[in-house]
Amino acid sequence: MELKKTVALLFGLVTLAQAQMDFPALGPSVDTAIATAAMPQTPIFIVRATGVYRVTVLARTVTAGTAGQICWNLSWNDGETGSPVNDGICGGTTLVGGGPGTGYLLYAQANTPISFNTVLNGVTGPYSYRMHFRLEQL
C-alpha cells in the first residue's frame, strides 16, 4: 500500500514540474517583401537585453528560377569579437515554396542590431523570394 502512495506522489510531482517548465519567449518575426535581387546588409532586430538568442531563418522561393543558389549571412554584436558574421547558408532556387532554412544560437549585446544580407549565385530564370525571421530569447 505504501509503495502505491509513493509512486502516485512521485508521479504527481513530475507532472507538476513538467507543467511549470519555462519555455523561450517567442519574440518578433520579420517577413521581407518579395525580392528578385540580392538584399544588402539590413538590420532586422534590435536586441533589448544581453543574452542568448535563437534566430530562425527561412528563404522561401516565390517564383522558381531555373538554376543557382540563394545564400544569406547573419551578423550581430557579441561584445567581444565585434560583429561575428555567420558563414551563410545556401540553397537551391528551383522549387516554389521551398528554400533553405535553419536556426542560429547566438550571444548578443543589448541595444545592438541583428542584421542579414543575401547573395544570389548563378541564379537564372524569373527567380523571386522572401526572407522570414523569428527571434527568441533563451
GIBEL-V706768 format. One record per pair of residues at least 4 apart in sequence whose ideal C-beta (glycine too) atoms are under 8 Angstrom apart, sorted by sequence separation. I is the first residue (numbers start at 1). GAP is how many residues later the second one is. D is the distance in Angstrom with one decimal. If there is no record, write none. Layout:
i={I;I}
gap={GAP;GAP}
d={D;D}
This chain:
i={1;2;3;4;5;6;7;8;9;10;11;12;13;14;15;16;17;35;47;61;78;95;108;123;77;47;77;78;92;93;108;32;76;91;92;120;75;76;91;92;106;75;91;45;75;90;59;74;75;89;73;74;59;73;89;118;30;73;30;57;73;116;72;28;57;71;72;116;27;71;86;55;71;70;71;69;70;114;69;84;69;70;68;69;68;27;67;67;93;34;65;66;78;79;47;50;64;65;70;78;24;64;70;74;76;78;79;93;99;64;77;78;88;90;57;59;61;64;74;76;77;93;61;63;105;41;61;62;93;61;77;61;76;77;93;60;61;76;60;61;76;60;75;76;59;74;75;58;59;74;75;58;59;74;58;73;57;72;73;56;57;72;56;57;72;73;56;57;71;72;55;56;70;71;54;55;70;71;54;70;71;54;55;69;70;53;54;68;69;52;53;68;69;70;52;53;68;69;52;53;67;68;51;67;68;50;51;67;50;65;66;67;50;55;57;59;65;66;68;70;72;50;65;47;49;53;64;65;47;48;64;65;47;48;63;64;47;63;46;47;63;46;47;61;62;46;47;61;62;45;46;61;62;44;45;60;43;44;59;60;43;44;59;60;43;44;59;60;42;58;59;41;42;57;58;41;42;57;41;57;39;40;56;39;55;56;38;39;55;38;55;56;38;54;55;38;53;54;35;37;53;53;54;52;53;51;52;51;45;49;44;45;36;36;39;35;34;35;34;35;34;35;33;32;31;32;31;32;30;31;30;31;29;30;29;29;28;29;27;28;26;27;27;26;27;25;24;25;24;24}
gap={4;4;4;4;4;4;4;4;4;4;4;4;4;4;4;4;4;4;4;4;4;4;4;4;5;6;6;6;6;6;6;7;7;7;7;7;8;8;8;8;8;9;9;10;10;10;11;11;11;11;12;12;13;13;13;13;14;14;15;15;15;15;16;17;17;17;17;17;18;18;18;19;19;20;20;21;21;21;22;22;23;23;24;24;25;26;26;27;27;28;28;28;28;28;29;29;29;29;29;29;30;30;30;30;30;30;30;30;30;31;31;31;31;31;32;32;32;32;32;32;32;32;33;33;33;34;34;34;34;35;35;36;36;36;36;37;37;37;38;38;38;39;39;39;40;40;40;41;41;41;41;42;42;42;43;43;44;44;44;45;45;45;46;46;46;46;47;47;47;47;48;48;48;48;49;49;49;49;50;50;50;51;51;51;51;52;52;52;52;53;53;53;53;53;54;54;54;54;55;55;55;55;56;56;56;57;57;57;58;58;58;58;59;59;59;59;59;59;59;59;59;60;60;61;61;61;61;61;62;62;62;62;63;63;63;63;64;64;65;65;65;66;66;66;66;67;67;67;67;68;68;68;68;69;69;69;70;70;70;70;71;71;71;71;72;72;72;72;73;73;73;74;74;74;74;75;75;75;76;76;77;77;77;78;78;78;79;79;79;80;80;80;81;81;81;82;82;82;83;83;83;84;84;85;85;86;86;87;88;88;89;90;91;92;92;93;94;94;95;95;96;96;97;98;99;99;100;100;101;101;102;102;103;103;104;105;106;106;107;107;108;108;109;110;110;111;112;112;113;114}
d={6.8;6.3;6.4;6.2;6.1;6.3;6.2;6.4;6.6;6.4;6.3;6.3;6.1;6.3;6.4;6.5;7.3;5.7;8.0;7.8;7.9;7.6;6.2;4.9;6.8;6.9;5.3;5.9;7.5;7.9;6.4;6.9;6.5;7.9;7.9;7.4;4.9;6.5;5.6;7.9;7.7;6.8;2.8;7.6;4.7;6.6;5.1;7.2;7.4;5.1;5.4;4.4;6.2;5.5;5.4;6.9;4.8;7.3;7.2;6.6;4.5;6.9;5.8;6.6;7.2;4.5;6.2;7.3;7.5;6.7;6.2;6.4;4.0;6.9;7.9;4.6;6.2;7.1;6.3;7.5;6.2;5.6;7.8;6.3;5.0;8.0;7.4;7.1;7.7;5.4;4.1;6.6;7.1;7.8;7.4;7.2;6.8;6.0;7.0;5.0;7.0;5.1;7.2;6.0;5.6;6.2;4.3;5.4;6.7;6.2;6.3;6.7;7.3;7.2;7.3;6.4;6.0;4.9;7.6;4.7;4.9;7.9;7.7;7.0;7.5;7.2;6.0;7.0;5.1;5.4;3.9;6.5;6.8;7.7;7.4;6.6;5.8;7.3;7.4;5.0;4.6;4.7;7.4;7.3;4.2;6.5;5.0;6.3;5.5;7.2;7.5;7.6;7.0;5.4;3.7;6.5;6.3;5.6;5.5;7.3;6.0;6.8;7.6;7.4;4.8;7.7;4.6;7.1;6.8;7.4;6.9;8.0;6.0;4.6;5.4;4.9;7.5;7.9;6.8;5.7;6.4;5.6;6.7;7.5;7.8;7.5;7.9;6.4;4.7;6.6;5.7;5.8;6.9;7.2;7.3;7.7;4.1;7.3;5.5;5.7;6.1;3.3;7.1;7.0;6.0;8.0;7.3;4.8;7.1;4.9;4.9;7.1;5.2;6.2;7.4;7.3;5.8;3.6;7.1;6.1;7.0;4.6;3.9;4.4;5.3;7.6;6.9;6.9;6.6;6.3;7.9;3.2;5.9;7.4;5.2;6.9;6.9;6.2;6.7;5.5;4.2;7.3;7.5;7.3;4.5;5.6;6.5;7.7;5.8;6.8;7.9;5.4;6.0;7.6;4.5;6.3;3.8;6.0;5.7;5.2;7.2;6.5;7.7;7.8;4.7;5.8;5.7;6.3;5.9;7.3;7.9;5.4;6.1;7.1;4.4;7.5;6.7;7.3;4.6;5.7;7.4;5.8;6.9;6.0;6.3;4.4;7.3;4.5;7.2;5.2;5.7;7.6;5.5;7.6;7.9;5.1;6.1;4.6;7.6;7.0;6.5;5.6;5.9;7.6;6.4;6.1;4.6;7.3;7.4;7.0;5.3;4.9;6.7;4.9;7.1;6.6;5.2;6.0;7.2;7.1;5.5;7.7;7.3;5.5;6.2;4.4;7.4;7.7;7.9;5.2;7.5;7.8;7.1;4.5;6.4;4.6;7.7;7.6;7.1;5.7;7.3;4.0;5.4;5.9;6.1;6.7;4.4;5.5;6.5;5.1}
